[in-house]
Amino acid sequence: MIAFFVTFLAILLAELGDKSQLVTLTLSTRFPPRQVVAGALGALAALTALAAALGDFMADLLPETTILIASALFFFAVGTWMVFRQETPDGEVEEPRHGVATQTFAMIFLAELGDKTQLTVIALTAAYGTPIPVFLGAMAAQFVNHGAAAYLGSRYLTRLPGRTIKIVSAALFFFFGAAMLYSAIF
């Protein structure tokens, strides 16, 4: 039970303001929040289960520099996509071909691969030796975090002009890409 609560608090705090929370927040301004949360939690569950099952093996699988550079390139690509994505004449963004949940899943999965949240789950699983309570604590925290982000995005940020959200969102992705690239190089 201690592993659950320690993990819940650690992940809840680690995810506040994290890039995956911002992805959920941003996508919820344009798409149905339930679909966004479903995609986000699906990706987070897959990554959290992987981290809990593999323990510290994941840290040895790929060098940190490789993960950071790949993540940076991903964020630059998403930022570029946000700048050039097509909008309908009334300013509405067209629903992705493969569905909102699938798009959210892919974005969160790639963004969180090797992230501090996943590394925290690996460390806590290794420390407590109890992958199931660690997994459940992490998922409970991510549900609270991403549920709140989707609610806020769909409820309040939809009042902002679409162009403003598009520019700020793209800028955030470029910022995170630059931060990851900086971390990889220095």
C-alpha positions as CSV (number, residue, x, y, z in Angstrom):
1,M,0.0,0.0,0.0
2,I,2.9,2.3,0.7
3,A,4.3,1.8,-2.8
4,F,0.9,2.8,-4.3
5,F,0.7,6.1,-2.3
6,V,4.4,7.0,-2.8
7,T,4.1,6.4,-6.5
8,F,0.8,8.3,-6.7
9,L,2.3,11.4,-5.1
10,A,5.6,11.2,-7.0
11,I,3.9,10.8,-10.4
12,L,1.2,13.4,-9.7
13,L,3.9,16.0,-8.9
14,A,6.2,14.9,-11.7
15,E,3.4,15.2,-14.3
16,L,2.2,18.7,-13.3
17,G,3.1,20.9,-16.2
18,D,4.7,18.0,-18.0
19,K,4.7,17.9,-21.8
20,S,2.2,15.1,-21.9
21,Q,-0.2,17.1,-19.8
22,L,0.2,20.0,-22.2
23,V,-0.5,17.7,-25.1
24,T,-3.7,16.6,-23.4
25,L,-4.6,20.2,-22.5
26,T,-4.0,21.4,-26.1
27,L,-5.7,18.6,-27.9
28,S,-8.8,19.0,-25.6
29,T,-9.3,22.5,-26.9
30,R,-10.0,21.1,-30.4
31,F,-11.2,17.5,-30.0
32,P,-13.6,15.7,-27.7
33,P,-11.9,15.5,-24.3
34,R,-13.0,11.9,-23.6
35,Q,-11.2,10.7,-26.8
36,V,-8.1,12.7,-25.9
37,V,-8.1,11.3,-22.3
38,A,-8.6,7.7,-23.7
39,G,-5.7,8.1,-26.0
40,A,-3.5,9.7,-23.3
41,L,-4.3,7.1,-20.7
42,G,-3.8,4.3,-23.2
43,A,-0.3,5.5,-24.0
44,L,0.5,6.1,-20.4
45,A,-0.8,2.7,-19.3
46,A,1.3,1.0,-22.0
47,L,4.5,2.9,-21.0
48,T,3.8,2.5,-17.3
49,A,3.3,-1.2,-17.6
50,L,6.5,-1.5,-19.7
51,A,8.4,0.5,-17.1
52,A,7.0,-1.5,-14.2
53,A,7.7,-4.8,-16.0
54,L,11.2,-4.0,-17.2
55,G,12.5,-2.2,-14.1
56,D,15.9,-0.9,-14.7
57,F,16.3,-2.9,-17.9
58,M,14.7,0.0,-19.8
59,A,17.4,2.4,-18.7
60,D,20.0,0.1,-20.3
61,L,18.1,-0.5,-23.5
62,L,18.8,2.9,-25.1
63,P,21.4,5.5,-24.3
64,E,19.8,8.6,-22.7
65,T,21.3,10.8,-25.4
66,T,19.6,8.8,-28.2
67,I,16.2,9.1,-26.4
68,L,16.6,12.8,-25.9
69,I,17.6,13.5,-29.5
70,A,14.7,11.3,-30.8
71,S,12.3,13.1,-28.4
72,A,13.6,16.5,-29.5
73,L,13.1,15.6,-33.2
74,F,9.6,14.4,-32.4
75,F,8.7,17.7,-30.7
76,F,10.2,19.7,-33.6
77,A,8.1,17.7,-36.0
78,V,4.9,18.1,-34.0
79,G,5.5,21.9,-33.6
80,T,6.0,22.1,-37.4
81,W,2.9,20.1,-38.0
82,M,0.9,22.4,-35.7
83,V,2.1,25.4,-37.6
84,F,1.1,24.0,-41.0
85,R,-1.9,21.8,-40.2
86,Q,-5.0,22.5,-42.3
87,E,-8.0,24.2,-40.8
88,T,-11.5,24.5,-42.2
89,P,-12.7,27.9,-43.3
90,D,-14.6,28.4,-40.0
91,G,-11.4,27.8,-38.0
92,E,-12.2,24.2,-36.9
93,V,-9.4,21.7,-37.1
94,E,-10.3,18.6,-39.1
95,E,-10.4,15.3,-37.1
96,P,-7.3,13.2,-37.7
97,R,-7.6,10.4,-40.3
98,H,-6.9,7.7,-37.7
99,G,-9.0,9.2,-34.9
100,V,-8.3,11.5,-32.0
101,A,-7.6,8.8,-29.5
102,T,-5.1,7.2,-31.8
103,Q,-3.3,10.5,-32.5
104,T,-3.2,11.3,-28.8
105,F,-1.9,7.8,-28.0
106,A,1.0,8.2,-30.5
107,M,1.9,11.7,-29.4
108,I,1.9,10.8,-25.7
109,F,3.7,7.5,-26.2
110,L,6.5,9.1,-28.1
111,A,6.7,12.1,-25.8
112,E,6.9,10.0,-22.7
113,L,9.3,7.3,-23.8
114,G,12.2,7.7,-21.5
115,D,10.6,10.6,-19.6
116,K,11.0,11.3,-16.0
117,T,7.7,9.7,-15.2
118,Q,8.7,6.5,-16.8
119,L,12.1,6.6,-15.1
120,T,10.3,7.3,-11.8
121,V,8.2,4.2,-12.3
122,I,11.3,2.1,-13.1
123,A,13.1,3.4,-9.9
124,L,10.1,2.8,-7.7
125,T,9.4,-0.6,-9.0
126,A,13.1,-1.6,-8.4
127,A,13.0,0.0,-4.9
128,Y,9.7,-1.6,-3.7
129,G,9.8,-4.8,-5.8
130,T,6.1,-4.5,-6.3
131,P,5.2,-3.6,-9.9
132,I,1.4,-3.8,-9.6
133,P,1.0,-1.3,-6.8
134,V,3.5,1.0,-8.5
135,F,1.6,0.7,-11.8
136,L,-1.7,1.4,-10.1
137,G,-0.4,4.4,-8.2
138,A,1.1,5.8,-11.4
139,M,-2.0,5.3,-13.4
140,A,-4.2,6.9,-10.7
141,A,-2.0,10.0,-10.7
142,Q,-2.0,10.2,-14.4
143,F,-5.8,9.8,-14.6
144,V,-6.2,12.7,-12.2
145,N,-3.6,14.8,-14.0
146,H,-4.8,14.2,-17.6
147,G,-8.5,14.3,-16.6
148,A,-8.0,17.8,-15.2
149,A,-6.0,18.9,-18.2
150,A,-8.7,17.7,-20.6
151,Y,-11.4,19.3,-18.6
152,L,-9.6,22.7,-18.4
153,G,-8.7,22.5,-22.1
154,S,-12.2,21.8,-23.3
155,R,-13.9,24.0,-20.8
156,Y,-11.8,27.2,-20.7
157,L,-9.2,27.3,-23.4
158,T,-11.8,26.8,-26.2
159,R,-12.7,30.4,-25.6
160,L,-9.3,31.5,-27.0
161,P,-9.0,32.1,-30.7
162,G,-7.8,29.0,-32.6
163,R,-4.8,30.8,-34.1
164,T,-3.6,31.8,-30.6
165,I,-3.8,28.3,-29.4
166,K,-2.1,27.0,-32.5
167,I,0.8,29.4,-32.2
168,V,1.3,28.9,-28.4
169,S,1.0,25.2,-28.7
170,A,3.6,25.0,-31.6
171,A,5.9,27.3,-29.5
172,L,5.6,25.0,-26.5
173,F,6.6,22.0,-28.7
174,F,9.5,23.9,-30.2
175,F,10.6,24.9,-26.6
176,F,10.4,21.3,-25.4
177,G,12.3,20.1,-28.4
178,A,15.0,22.7,-27.9
179,A,15.3,21.8,-24.2
180,M,15.7,18.1,-25.0
181,L,18.2,18.7,-27.7
182,Y,20.1,21.0,-25.2
183,S,20.1,18.2,-22.6
184,A,21.3,15.7,-25.1
185,I,24.2,17.9,-26.2
186,F,25.3,19.4,-22.9
